[in-house]
């Protein structure tokens, strides 16, 4: 289809007349005709070009520029772009080149590439900083900052905004915060009563296992379906339509090991004592552990059906351990039972429920679940699994969780009778299938919002542990313990004491208790006869105590545990050395007192007003004045200023000391209001060790 040529406007005609030869005008006209199809899209008529190299036409809203000479027009037609100068038009570009901005994780070889170094050079610089990392390992932000500063760069860490990209380390993932204690919950209507969690402890052969078996028979007799088909470390029974949860664990070692990890799961401890034997060393040890854990104690006097039973003797021994029975005016519940004949079992269970009712145990049974691992194992066909007791929230099948360095998704929940359940509430023991590893007993179990966050957080923890970034608790030694106490953190000296015989033990305790002190308390976490065991090490770890042994030994397992847990064990063969060491330790708890020691007296005779500040012209009346001492100005026997000596001169020279009878110029701190007749008292502060009395 032929394209109609637009008519020439007056502007075009004028431009054509001003153009030089007609032939050129014709050539220009022919060019315009060829370009007409491309310019037809414009809303207004195009302006004919005067040459083939002319600058492109202005936009519609621009007014055409008047024609200039060919020389000047050529400059406008083909401008050469000029890069912006760093110092003039873009001053920040140079500064940006010195900023190394990276997103976590900070890999060594990536950092080296950003600062223009070979990776081995960065590794060498890290080794000089006592940081040992390979090319593909990551380093912390502060280490990367030091490396950049050393090479003349500034390091900036980019933080990923929520929802921007996917990176397993960039997103900061944390486990949900622990719930507040029940007493601090604002909406008390969210809390529901929960069953008590009870642990049996006591001496060997005093009937602890028999009592547990009697309670199991009670449960089966009560009509529980299936009976006790397997042992999972904990189980529940019902009494008067109320539930009681029992921990079928351990003795003291596991109990203390859990507490050493910060686990507080038991509400009530049942101390089992045989009526024919009375309190034995392991019984007293169990009482010490229960008191250290600050849990309620109920005493069950077992074997009352035996002819040699003497419950009154046991009650008298309990009173010596500050566990006076209620019938003797004390506060400790004491129940007389017989596990073999079932005597007193109902009363014991009712006392448990009564104590729990007094304690008002409550927890929130909704939301994300939290709990503690009781035991863990790896079973054929089931893989790694663990028994936990839920402490808060509601645990359901399908929940993603994290437990220490392990994570998983709840594949199945198995209760104490071996039946599968869909959910578990507070104080409920269940076995969980779905772990990717076997967790440590006492580890906290936390449900996460989704599986990705649980896996990511577990991987981060594992990487940190592998790289040695998990800081261990400070080593507990007498020296560090004393230093912490000097810093005002503690005023109690906790001790675990072992001796070879009971007579020596009592003599040592009596001698240590006779050390006069109104300012420091000596606390025997545990004292007993025999070698130092793993149990002692765990108890010392939980209580931040030191272990002292007299004429005894440390078994091999305890020695290994002490190295692993960084617990100090001190052995003595002379009683006086032990007592002197403990006395010095108790004295080391006290903060040293600061006392003033007067060193001189200076009188102001004249005040010199200098250009910047006034200076006091003085005479040393007694003692001396030094530049390192402190000084107090008194006027009419009233202190008006206390500070350090800034300037001390003899004539025109600076000096460090001026003695009695000499003149000097003195200026104190920022004080400028000197008057003739002022007295400057010079003194030094001395730290004096306190005494125990």
C-alpha positions in Angstrom: 0.0 0.0 0.0 1.6 3.4 -1.0 2.4 5.7 1.8 1.3 9.3 1.5 4.0 11.8 2.0 3.2 14.6 4.5 3.1 18.1 3.3 6.0 20.3 4.1 5.4 22.8 6.8 6.7 26.3 7.0 9.5 25.2 9.3 10.6 22.5 6.7 10.6 25.0 3.9 12.7 27.4 5.9 15.2 24.7 6.8 15.4 23.6 3.1 16.2 27.2 1.9 18.9 27.6 4.5 20.5 24.3 3.5 23.5 24.7 1.0 23.3 23.3 -2.6 20.0 22.1 -4.0 21.4 18.7 -4.7 21.9 18.2 -1.1 18.4 19.4 -0.4 17.1 16.8 -2.9 19.2 14.1 -1.3 17.9 15.1 2.1 14.3 15.1 0.7 14.9 11.6 -0.7 16.1 10.4 2.7 13.1 11.8 4.4 10.9 9.9 2.0 12.6 6.7 2.8 12.3 7.2 6.5 8.7 8.2 6.3 7.2 4.8 7.3 9.2 4.8 10.5 8.2 8.3 11.4 4.6 7.9 10.6 3.9 6.6 14.1 4.7 10.1 15.5 1.7 12.3 16.4 3.2 15.3 14.7 5.0 15.7 11.3 8.7 14.8 11.4 11.3 17.4 10.9 13.5 16.7 7.8 17.2 16.1 8.6 19.9 18.2 7.1 22.4 15.4 7.1 22.6 11.6 7.5 24.5 12.0 10.7 22.2 14.4 12.4 21.1 14.0 16.0 17.8 12.0 16.5 14.6 14.1 16.5 13.4 15.6 19.7 10.5 14.1 21.6 6.9 15.4 20.9 6.9 17.6 24.0 10.3 19.3 23.1 10.5 22.3 20.8 12.9 22.0 17.8 16.3 23.7 18.3 17.4 26.2 15.8 19.8 25.1 13.1 23.5 25.7 13.9 26.6 25.4 11.8 27.7 21.9 10.6 30.8 22.0 12.9 28.8 22.7 16.0 26.1 20.2 15.0 28.6 17.4 14.5 29.5 17.7 18.2 25.9 17.4 19.2 25.2 14.5 16.9 27.7 12.0 18.2 28.5 12.7 21.8 31.0 10.3 23.4 29.8 9.2 26.9 32.1 10.2 29.7 32.4 7.8 32.7 31.6 9.6 36.0 34.7 10.5 38.0 35.1 8.8 41.4 36.2 11.9 43.1 33.7 14.4 41.7 30.5 13.0 40.5 30.5 9.7 42.5 32.5 10.1 45.7 31.0 7.1 47.4 32.1 4.6 44.8 35.6 4.5 46.2 34.4 4.0 49.7 32.1 1.1 48.6 35.0 -0.7 47.1 36.5 -1.0 50.6 33.3 -2.5 52.1 33.1 -6.3 52.0 29.4 -7.3 52.3 28.6 -11.0 52.7 25.7 -13.1 53.8 26.2 -15.9 56.4 27.7 -18.4 56.4 31.1 -16.8 55.9 33.2 -19.3 54.1 37.0 -18.8 54.1 37.6 -19.1 50.4 34.7 -16.8 49.6 36.0 -14.1 52.0 39.5 -14.5 50.4 38.0 -13.9 46.9 36.1 -10.8 48.1 39.3 -9.1 49.6 41.5 -10.2 46.7 43.8 -12.7 48.5 44.6 -16.3 47.9 42.7 -18.6 50.2 46.0 -19.9 51.8 46.9 -16.4 52.7 43.6 -16.0 54.7 44.2 -19.4 56.3 47.6 -18.2 57.4 46.2 -15.0 58.9 43.5 -17.1 60.7 46.3 -19.3 62.2 48.0 -16.2 63.5 44.8 -15.4 65.3 44.7 -19.0 66.7 41.7 -19.8 64.5 42.2 -23.0 62.6 39.8 -23.4 59.6 40.1 -25.0 56.2 39.1 -23.4 52.9 35.6 -24.7 53.0 34.9 -24.1 56.6 33.0 -21.1 58.0 34.2 -18.4 60.4 32.4 -16.1 62.8 31.5 -12.5 62.0 34.0 -11.0 64.4 36.8 -13.0 63.0 35.9 -12.0 59.4 35.8 -8.3 60.6 39.4 -8.6 62.0 40.6 -10.2 58.7 39.1 -7.4 56.7 40.5 -4.7 58.9 43.9 -6.3 58.7 43.7 -6.0 54.9 42.3 -2.5 54.7 38.6 -3.4 54.2 35.5 -2.9 56.2 33.2 -6.0 56.8 29.4 -5.8 56.7 27.2 -8.7 57.4 24.0 -8.9 55.3 21.0 -10.0 57.2 18.3 -11.9 55.3 14.8 -10.4 55.4 12.0 -12.8 56.2 10.8 -14.5 53.0 13.8 -13.3 50.9 15.3 -16.4 49.2 16.0 -19.8 50.7 19.2 -20.4 52.7 19.4 -22.9 55.5 21.8 -20.8 57.6 20.8 -17.2 56.7 17.5 -17.4 58.5 17.9 -17.1 62.2 15.9 -20.0 63.7 15.4 -20.4 67.4 13.3 -22.8 69.4 10.1 -21.4 71.0 10.7 -19.7 74.3 9.9 -21.7 77.4 6.5 -20.9 79.0 6.4 -18.8 82.1 5.9 -20.5 85.5 2.3 -21.2 86.3 2.2 -18.5 89.0 3.2 -15.9 86.4 0.6 -16.8 83.8 -1.8 -13.8 83.4 -4.7 -15.9 82.2 -5.0 -18.6 84.8 -8.0 -20.1 83.0 -5.6 -21.6 80.4 -4.0 -23.7 83.1 -5.3 -27.1 84.0 -4.4 -29.4 86.9 -1.8 -32.0 86.0 -0.8 -35.3 87.6 2.2 -35.3 90.0 5.4 -36.9 88.9 6.9 -39.2 91.6 10.3 -40.9 91.9 11.1 -43.8 94.3 14.6 -43.7 95.9 16.2 -45.6 98.8 18.7 -48.1 99.9 19.2 -51.5 98.1 16.9 -54.3 99.3 14.6 -51.9 101.3 11.7 -52.7 99.0 11.7 -50.0 96.4 11.1 -52.5 93.6 8.5 -54.3 95.6 6.5 -51.1 96.1 6.6 -50.4 92.4 5.4 -53.9 91.7 2.6 -53.5 94.2 1.5 -50.3 92.5 1.6 -52.1 89.1 -0.6 -54.8 90.5 -3.0 -52.1 91.8 -3.2 -50.7 88.3 -4.0 -54.1 86.7 -6.5 -54.8 89.4 -8.1 -51.5 88.7 -9.1 -52.8 85.3 -6.4 -51.2 83.1 -6.6 -52.9 79.7 -3.6 -54.9 78.7 -1.6 -54.5 82.0 2.0 -53.6 82.0 3.2 -55.1 78.8 6.5 -53.4 78.5 8.9 -51.2 80.5 9.4 -47.7 79.2 10.9 -46.0 82.2 7.7 -44.3 83.4 4.0 -45.2 83.9 0.8 -43.8 85.2 -2.0 -45.2 87.5 -5.4 -43.9 88.5 -6.5 -43.5 92.1 -9.8 -42.0 93.1 -10.3 -40.8 89.4 -6.9 -39.0 89.7 -3.7 -39.8 87.8 -0.3 -40.3 89.3 2.8 -40.6 87.1 5.8 -42.7 88.4 9.4 -42.6 87.2 10.7 -46.2 87.2 14.3 -45.0 86.8 17.1 -45.1 88.6 18.7 -44.5 91.4 20.6 -41.4 92.5 23.1 -41.4 89.7 20.5 -40.9 86.9 18.4 -38.7 89.1 21.4 -36.3 89.7 22.6 -36.6 86.1 19.3 -35.2 84.9 19.5 -32.4 87.5 23.1 -31.7 86.4 21.7 -30.9 83.0 19.2 -28.5 84.4 16.3 -30.9 84.4 13.7 -30.5 87.1 11.0 -33.0 86.4 10.2 -34.8 89.7 7.6 -33.2 91.9 7.7 -35.7 94.8 10.4 -38.1 96.0 9.4 -41.2 97.9 12.2 -42.3 100.3 11.8 -46.0 100.9 13.2 -47.2 104.3 13.1 -50.8 105.6 11.5 -50.9 109.1 14.0 -53.6 110.2 17.1 -51.8 109.0 16.5 -48.1 109.5 18.4 -45.4 107.6 21.4 -46.8 105.7 24.2 -44.8 104.0 22.4 -44.9 100.6 19.2 -43.8 102.2 20.9 -40.7 103.7 22.5 -40.1 100.3 19.1 -40.3 98.6 17.7 -37.7 101.2 20.7 -35.4 100.4 19.9 -35.6 96.7 16.2 -34.9 97.1 16.9 -31.9 99.3 19.5 -30.6 96.9 16.8 -30.9 94.1 14.4 -28.9 96.3 11.5 -31.3 95.9 8.8 -32.6 98.3 9.7 -35.7 100.3 7.4 -38.5 101.5 8.9 -41.3 103.5 7.5 -44.9 103.1 8.5 -47.2 105.9 8.4 -50.6 104.3 8.4 -54.2 105.7 6.3 -53.4 108.8 5.0 -56.9 108.6 8.4 -58.4 109.8 8.8 -59.4 113.4 11.9 -57.2 113.7 10.3 -54.1 112.4 10.8 -51.0 114.4 9.1 -48.0 112.8 9.7 -45.7 115.8 13.5 -46.2 115.4 13.2 -45.1 111.7 11.2 -42.0 112.7 13.8 -41.0 115.2 16.5 -41.4 112.6 14.5 -39.3 110.2 14.2 -36.6 112.8 18.0 -36.4 112.9 18.0 -35.8 109.1 15.5 -32.8 109.6 12.6 -35.0 108.4 10.5 -34.9 111.5 7.2 -37.0 111.0 3.9 -35.1 111.2 2.8 -37.2 114.1 5.9 -36.0 116.0 5.1 -32.4 115.2 7.1 -32.2 112.0 6.1 -31.5 108.4 7.2 -34.8 106.7 4.5 -37.3 105.6 5.5 -40.8 106.8 3.5 -43.8 105.8 3.9 -47.3 107.1 3.4 -49.9 104.4 4.0 -53.5 103.5 4.6 -54.2 99.8 4.3 -57.9 100.2 0.9 -57.9 102.0 -0.4 -54.7 100.5 -0.8 -53.0 103.9 -1.0 -49.2 103.7 -0.7 -49.0 99.9 -4.0 -47.1 99.6 -2.9 -44.6 102.3 0.4 -44.1 100.6 -1.3 -43.3 97.2 -3.8 -41.0 99.0 -0.9 -39.1 100.7 0.7 -38.6 97.3 -2.5 -37.1 95.9 -2.9 -34.9 99.0 0.7 -33.6 98.7 0.1 -32.9 95.0 -3.1 -31.1 95.8 -1.3 -28.9 98.3 1.4 -28.1 95.7 -1.3 -27.0 93.2 0.4 -28.6 90.2 -0.9 -27.0 87.0 0.2 -26.6 83.4 -1.2 -25.5 80.0 -2.4 -28.5 78.0 -2.6 -26.6 74.6 0.0 -25.2 72.3 3.5 -26.6 71.3 4.6 -29.3 73.6 7.8 -29.4 75.7 9.2 -32.2 77.8 12.2 -34.0 79.2 13.9 -37.2 78.0 13.8 -40.0 80.6 15.7 -42.6 78.7 16.6 -43.4 75.0 17.5 -46.5 73.1 17.8 -47.9 69.6 15.5 -50.8 68.8 15.6 -53.2 65.9 12.7 -52.3 63.6 12.0 -49.0 65.4 15.2 -47.2 65.2 16.2 -44.5 67.7 13.4 -43.7 70.2 13.1 -42.0 73.5 10.8 -42.0 76.5 9.8 -38.5 77.5 7.4 -36.9 80.0 5.4 -34.0 78.6 5.7 -30.9 80.8 3.8 -28.3 78.8 1.4 -28.2 75.8 0.0 -31.1 73.9 2.2 -33.5 71.9 0.6 -35.0 68.8 1.5 -37.5 66.1 3.1 -35.6 63.2 4.7 -32.9 65.3 8.2 -31.8 64.3 10.6 -31.6 67.2 14.2 -30.9 68.3 16.0 -32.5 71.1 19.5 -31.3 71.7 21.4 -32.0 68.5 18.7 -34.3 67.2 15.5 -33.7 65.5 12.6 -35.7 64.0 8.9 -36.0 63.4 6.7 -37.9 65.7 5.8 -41.1 63.8 4.1 -42.8 66.7 3.3 -42.3 70.4 3.3 -45.4 72.6 1.9 -45.2 76.2 3.1 -47.1 79.2 0.9 -50.1 78.4 2.2 -50.5 74.9 -0.8 -49.0 73.1 -0.5 -46.3 70.4 -2.1 -43.0 71.2 -2.6 -39.9 69.1 -1.7 -37.2 71.7 -0.2 -36.8 75.2 -0.7 -33.9 77.7 1.3 -32.6 80.7 2.8 -35.2 83.1 2.1 -38.0 80.6 4.9 -40.5 79.8 5.1 -41.7 76.2 7.7 -43.3 73.9 8.3 -41.4 70.7 9.4 -43.0 67.5 10.9 -40.7 64.8 14.3 -39.5 66.2 17.3 -39.3 63.8 19.6 -40.2 66.7 19.6 -41.3 70.3 19.3 -38.2 72.7 20.8 -37.9 76.1 18.6 -38.5 79.2 17.7 -35.1 80.7 17.7 -33.3 77.4 14.8 -31.0 76.7 12.3 -32.0 74.0 10.8 -29.1 72.1 8.1 -29.1 69.4 8.9 -26.8 66.5 6.5 -25.1 64.1 7.6 -27.2 61.1 10.0 -29.9 60.1 12.4 -27.6 58.1 13.0 -25.4 61.1 13.6 -28.4 63.4 16.1 -29.9 60.9 17.9 -26.6 60.3 18.3 -25.8 64.0 19.6 -29.3 64.8 22.1 -29.1 61.9 23.3 -25.7 63.2 23.8 -27.1 66.7 25.6 -30.2 65.4 27.9 -28.0 63.3 28.7 -25.7 66.3 29.5 -28.7 68.4 31.7 -30.2 65.8 33.7 -27.0 65.4 34.1 -26.6 69.1 31.9 -23.5 69.4 29.7 -24.8 72.2 31.3 -23.2 75.3 31.7 -25.6 78.2 30.9 -24.6 81.7 33.9 -23.2 83.4 36.1 -25.7 85.2 35.2 -26.0 88.9 38.3 -25.7 91.0 39.0 -24.3 94.4 40.9 -21.4 92.8 38.3 -20.4 90.3 35.5 -21.0 92.9 37.2 -18.7 95.3 37.7 -16.1 92.6 34.0 -16.2 91.6 33.1 -15.8 95.3 35.4 -12.8 95.6 33.5 -11.3 92.7 30.4 -11.3 94.8 28.7 -14.2 93.0 28.5 -16.5 95.9 28.9 -16.5 99.7 28.5 -20.2 100.2 31.2 -22.9 99.9 29.6 -26.1 98.6 31.6 -29.3 99.4 31.2 -33.0 98.7 33.2 -34.9 101.4 34.3 -38.5 101.4 36.4 -40.3 104.1 37.7 -43.8 104.8 35.8 -44.4 108.0 32.8 -42.9 109.7 34.9 -41.7 112.7 37.2 -39.7 110.6 34.3 -38.3 108.7 32.5 -37.1 111.8 35.7 -35.6 113.2 36.3 -33.6 109.9 32.8 -32.3 109.8 32.9 -31.3 113.4 36.2 -29.5 112.9 35.0 -27.7 109.8 31.8 -26.6 111.5 33.9 -25.1 114.3 35.7 -22.7 112.0 34.5 -19.3 113.2 32.7 -17.4 110.5 29.7 -15.0 110.5 30.1 -14.1 106.9 30.6 -17.4 105.0 28.5 -20.6 105.2 30.0 -24.0 104.7 27.5 -26.3 102.9 28.1 -30.0 102.9 26.2 -31.2 99.8 27.1 -34.8 100.5 29.3 -36.5 103.1 29.9 -40.2 103.3 32.2 -43.1 103.8 33.9 -44.9 100.9 35.6 -44.1 97.6 34.7 -41.1 95.4 32.2 -42.4 92.8 30.7 -41.1 89.6 27.6 -40.2 91.6 29.7 -37.8 93.7 31.1 -36.2 90.5 27.6 -35.7 89.0 26.3 -34.2 92.3 29.3 -31.8 92.4 28.6 -30.8 88.8 24.9 -30.1 89.6 25.7 -28.1 92.7 28.9 -26.4 91.5 30.8 -27.9 94.4 34.3 -29.3 94.9 35.1 -32.8 96.1 37.3 -33.4 99.1 38.6 -36.9 100.1 40.4 -37.9 103.3 42.3 -41.2 103.3 40.1 -42.5 100.4 40.5 -43.1 96.7 38.9 -42.2 93.5 37.5 -45.1 91.4 38.4 -45.2 87.7 35.0 -44.3 86.5 34.9 -41.2 88.8 38.3 -40.1 87.6 37.1 -40.3 84.0 33.9 -38.5 84.8 35.8 -35.7 86.7 38.0 -35.0 83.6 34.9 -35.1 81.4 32.9 -32.8 83.6 35.9 -30.6 84.7 35.3 -31.3 88.4 38.2 -30.9 90.8 39.0 -33.7 93.3 41.3 -33.0 96.2 42.7 -35.8 98.3 44.2 -35.4 101.7 46.0 -37.7 104.2 46.5 -35.2 107.0 43.4 -33.7 108.6 45.0 -30.4 109.4 45.9 -29.8 105.8 42.3 -30.3 104.8 40.9 -28.0 107.5 43.5 -25.3 106.7 42.6 -25.5 103.0 38.9 -25.2 103.7 39.5 -22.3 106.1 41.5 -20.4 103.4 38.8 -21.2 100.9 36.1 -19.7 103.2 38.3 -16.6 103.7 38.7 -16.4 100.0 35.0 -15.9 99.6 35.0 -12.6 101.3 35.5 -9.4 99.2 38.6 -7.4 100.3 37.8 -4.2 102.1 39.1 -0.9 100.8 40.7 1.3 103.5 42.1 4.8 103.4 45.8 5.2 104.4 46.7 8.9 105.2 50.0 9.9 103.7 50.2 13.7 103.9 48.6 17.1 104.7 48.9 20.1 102.3 47.8 23.7 103.0 46.8 26.1 100.2 48.7 29.4 100.7 47.9 31.2 97.5 45.8 30.8 94.4 47.3 31.5 90.9 44.8 32.3 88.2 46.2 31.0 84.9 44.8 31.5 81.5 43.0 28.1 81.4 42.5 27.2 85.1 43.6 28.2 88.6 46.4 26.4 90.4 46.8 26.2 94.2 50.2 27.2 95.6 50.7 24.9 98.5 53.0 23.9 101.3 53.3 20.3 102.5 52.8 20.5 106.2 53.3 16.8 107.0 54.0 13.6 105.2 54.0 13.9 101.4 51.9 14.3 98.4 52.3 12.1 95.3 50.8 12.4 91.8 49.3 8.9 92.1 47.5 9.5 95.4 43.9 10.7 95.9 43.2 14.0 97.7 40.3 15.5 99.6 39.9 19.3 100.0 38.4 20.4 103.3 37.3 23.9 104.1 36.4 24.8 107.7 36.7 21.1 108.5 34.0 20.3 105.8 35.0 18.1 102.8 34.1 19.9 99.5 35.9 17.8 96.9 37.5 14.4 96.5 39.5 13.4 93.4 42.8 12.6 91.9 45.9 14.8 91.5 46.1 16.0 87.9 49.1 18.4 88.2 52.0 18.4 90.7 54.9 20.8 90.1 58.0 22.1 91.9 58.6 25.5 90.4 58.2 24.9 86.7 59.0 21.2 86.7 56.6 18.3 86.9 57.3 16.0 89.8 55.9 12.7 91.2 56.4 13.5 94.9 56.8 16.5 97.2 57.7 16.0 100.8 57.0 17.9 104.0 58.3 21.5 104.3 58.4 22.0 100.5 56.3 24.2 98.3 54.5 23.0 95.2 51.7 23.8 92.7 48.7 21.5 92.8 45.6 21.0 90.6 43.0 18.4 91.5 40.7 16.9 88.9 38.3 19.5 87.5 38.1 21.5 90.8 38.7 25.2 90.2 37.3 26.9 93.4 40.5 27.0 95.5 40.7 29.4 98.4 43.6 30.3 100.7 43.5 28.3 103.9 42.0 25.2 102.3 43.5 21.9 103.5 44.3 19.0 101.1 44.4 15.6 102.7 46.4 13.1 100.7 45.6 9.3 101.0 45.8 6.0 99.1 43.3 3.2 99.0 44.5 -0.1 100.2 42.7 -3.5 99.9 42.7 -5.4 103.1 41.6 -9.1 103.2 38.7 -9.7 105.5 38.7 -12.2 108.3 36.1 -14.9 108.9 35.1 -13.5 112.2 
